[in-house]
Amino acid sequence: LWTPNQKIADIFLQNMGIMPIYTIYIENYGRSLGTIERYMLGSPSFKQFVTDTKLRLVSEAGLDVSAYLIMPVQRVPRYALLLNDLLKHTSEDHRDYVDLKEALQKMQRAASNINERKRTAETLFKLTEIAQLIKNLEFNLLVPPHIAKKRCLLQEAIIDGGKMVLYLFFDLVICCKSSKKT
């Protein structure tokens, strides 16, 4: 039971400075999964290590490596949900109410910022992949992060019996010859 003297929001407020660490982690989360996948395909010993580790983790805790990697990604939204529930069940005259409200607002802003940065990082990662596939690209497909939102890949299509690849972006269309890599 929540007593009139208990406080928790001050702990969240004191630790809001670590949110940029979550942003960095989340921006690189997709790249981490891709790296694991690439090494599993290219290195039999790494694949065996991951398989053995997965079997051990699943047998001990019921979770595999990818379940552990996603945990930090899920943490910030869970904190916001927790603070929201605490605020709902805290009376306005409780000594922690104002801090809970502030902590919730900051956590929601942090979650929103993290999600936005994640989308931007995913867009830039995809643009990098596409730019590496296109030979003799006559302009810079990569854009600064603040513009990346506008260069979102809407559709990738293989046309003309696989001879051409069409990339449809929000602000751009690229049609190029297909190679065996695409």
C-alpha positions, 0 to 999 in steps of 0.5 A, a space after each residue: 500500500 502506498 503510504 503518505 511518506 513514501 516517494 519514488 519519483 525523485 529516483 526517476 528524476 535523479 536518473 534521467 541523465 542516463 536516457 542518452 545511453 538508451 538512445 545510443 543503444 537503441 540507435 545501434 540495436 538493429 545493426 547489432 542484430 544484423 551483425 550477429 546474423 552476418 557472423 552466424 552466416 559467415 563463421 561456423 564457430 560463431 554460429 556454434 557459440 551462439 547456438 550453445 549460448 542460446 541453449 544454455 540461456 533458454 534452459 537456465 532462464 527461458 530466454 535467448 540472446 535476442 530476448 536479452 538484447 531487446 530488454 533495454 529497448 523495452 525498458 523506457 516505455 515500461 518506466 513510462 507505463 509504471 509512472 503513469 500507473 503510479 500517478 493514477 493511484 496517487 492522490 494529488 495531495 500526496 508529497 510525491 504527486 508533483 514529482 511523479 507528474 514531472 517524472 512521467 512527462 520527462 519519461 514520455 519525452 525520453 521515450 518519444 525522443 528515443 523512438 524518433 532517433 531509432 527511426 532516423 537511425 534505421 532510415 540512415 542504415 537502410 540508405 547506407 545499404 542501398 547506396 552501397 548496392 548502387 554503382 556509379 551513384 551520381 549524387 549523395 543518397 545519404 543525408 544529414 539525420 535531420 533530413 533523413 525523415 524526409 528520405 524514407 524508403 516507401 517501396 523497393 521493387 524488382 521490375 522488368 523480370 529482375 533486370 531493374 530495381 526501383 527504390 521509391 522514397 518520399 522525396 526521390 525515385 531511383 531506378 537502376 540495373 539489378 545486380 546479383 547482390 540486389 
